[in-house]
Amino acid sequence: MLAKVLSYGLNGITGYPVYIELDVNAGLPSYDVVGLADTAIKESKARVKAAIKNSTFNYPINKIIVNLAPADTKKEGSMYDLPIALGILAAQQVITNKMLDGFVVLGELSLNGEIRKLNGILPMLISAKQAGYNKFIIPSGNAQEASFIDKVEVYAVDTLKQVVGFFKGEQQIEKLNNKTYESTLKDHKFNHDFAYVKGQASAKRAMEIAAAGGHNIILIGPPGAGKTMLAKCFPSILPDLTFEESLEVTKIHSVAGVLDSNTGIVVERPFRSPHHTSTLIALTGGGQKAKPGEISLAHNGVLFLDEMPEYSRNTIETLRQPMEDGFITVARNSTTVQYPANFILVASMNPCPCGYYGSTTHECKCSPASIHKYLSKISGPLLDRIDLHIEVDSINYEDLSQATLEESSAKIKQRVDTARKLQLNRFKDCGVYSNAKMNEKEFKKYCALNKECTDLLEVAFKKLHLSARAYNRILKVARTIADLDGKENIEKVHLMEAIQYRSLDKKFTV
């Protein structure tokens, strides 16, 4: 008897249909899987057999052939346990093929018939919906993330026996109620706020500019100056994730297995802070299943590299391509996967090996050669891609002992949101969402300078030995400063402020 069940597979963060065909016929008892299945799928024999028996159903003592189509595509994971078990039961006419018609079935089985949570449910469901499927059987552990997909029927189940009862009409399962993203976003609170960061007015201003324009930023200062605290507060002034952005982030986190199952969706822009000993694969993604790395997990959010020169040169150089393109391609022997990686880089570093070069409170004991060697750990091409270089000095006692709170993140965010709305309106027909991502056409149109500004930039270009990329970055930052100031055109004051945020360019020319 032949049975067919529709399931879904995953390639990166894109799902594709997998048609599971089961043939149960007379012959010596055996269980064969064909269709480029990995070890986890081939091992499903033991899980499926035990789950069927422990759910009080009969397991056939026959020849069983499981075919996963398309046969030329590599299949991975344990999500096919439940559809295979249902196919075997359909082949025995415990349920019928007609009952399974139109359903996409996903789930891993335990030996007692319970259905376990899966990674990557959301991208598979979204891809299936786009392909025209709208009825799904999924594990109850994935119910939260699936509830944010509208106009579909999703049934979250706990056991194999429950699923069979549902198809036979003996047990009722309510479809998931759809949740709204806005209600979840409203309940969210940030753990860090600029109101509690004492002093550092110039650094806060620079971070406001970075948030308003989506610019990369590096903080240079001595130990204990508050660089890490500033970075942790940065997400609290970024614009709220739109629902579309949130789904993109949630898909990546779901595939990586780091999604919070209690909320089911990511409402806060990601803040990823990998340790400086992180491997190349941990940062870029990869491994046996080409999973997303820290670069992709920071998509639509912040990638924070604390003490950037401590990371290996090869590791941080991999940032160059995704910082320009907004995606990263992970190529392995068996597969090539492209993950989105559109993040804001926030980095920090000491100005020298001892940490006190240029400090007004401590004496630096490093030689010029050791300072230059330390700064040179960050390559020129990578430095060019960082728009704002901010020097952060130690906080004095008077600022630290102030009892009053500083300006809150909420107030700063209001100005950031206003500037971002200007940019969204400006680029509404260009597929660009922030000044930092302007292409050449938009750059020439919206970063035009008058004669006074052109002369000023020429002097800075020659004195600082700027590259063409650094020249573009300065103008993009100036455009953001003008937006925060509510000005239609870039003025001299905006350009002067943007130029002063290239402190590492100055140091490399000394």
Secondary structure, 3 states (H helix, E strand, C coil): CEEEEEEEEEECCEEEEEEEEEEEECCCCEEEEECCECHHHHCHHHHHHHHHHHCCCCCCCCEEEEEEECCCCCECCCCCHHHHHHHHHHHCCCCCHHHHCCEEECCEECCCCEEECCCCHHHHHHHHHHCCCCEEEEEHHHHHHHCCCCCCEEEEECEHHHHHHHHCCCCCCCCCCCCCHHHHHHCCCCCCCHHHCCCCHHHHHHHHHHHHHCCCEEEECCCCCCHHHHHHHHHHHCCCCCHHHHHHHHHHHHHHCCCCCCCCCCCCCCEECCCCCCCHHHHHEECCCCEECHHHHCCCCEEEECCHHHCCHHHHHCCHHHHHHCEEEEECCCCEEEEECCCEEEEEECCCCCCCCCCCCCCCCCCHHHHHHHHCCCCHHHHHCCCEEEECCCCCHHHHCCCCCCCCHHHHHHHHHHHHHHHHHHCCCCCCCCHHHCCHHHHHHHCCCCHHHHHHHHHHHHHHCCCHHHHHHHHHHHHHHHHHCCCCCCCHHHHHHHHHCEHHHHHHHC
